[in-house]
Amino acid sequence: MSELTTVYRPVGHGELEFVRANGFREFPPRLPGQPFFYPVLNEEYAIQIARDWNTRDEFSGFAGYVLRSRVRTNFLSGYQQHIVGDTHHAEYWIPAADLLRLNENIVGTIRRAPRVSR
């Protein structure tokens, strides 16, 4: 069995509904103008984004959620981790063209944490 890495994804209402409609097995394609998919490496950072950004964003439905998935580590090893603030603000920058491959490397289902409130 291959090694797995847990990643987190802060999402708004629309992205959560896509994931739910697809059996909690895949993330939606990126929209035009969204060249990267950004899974983050710890739940604390994902909660911060969902609470501070998603709940204030009309496009997110003013709702923030945190999704957790397990991804094959050998797939993620092809991407560099980026620190985008404090040391716990770690994330991968997966090109939009590679999102289908990321979805294929999710093991099991994507899980949802409780809704994040402001």
Secondary structure, DSSP 8 states (H G I E B T S, - for coil): ---EEEEEEEE-HHHHHHHHHTTTS------TT--EE--BS-HHHHHHHHHHTGGG-GGGTT-BEEEEEEEEHHHHTTS-EEE-SSTT-EEE-EEGGGHHHHHHTEEEEEEE---B--
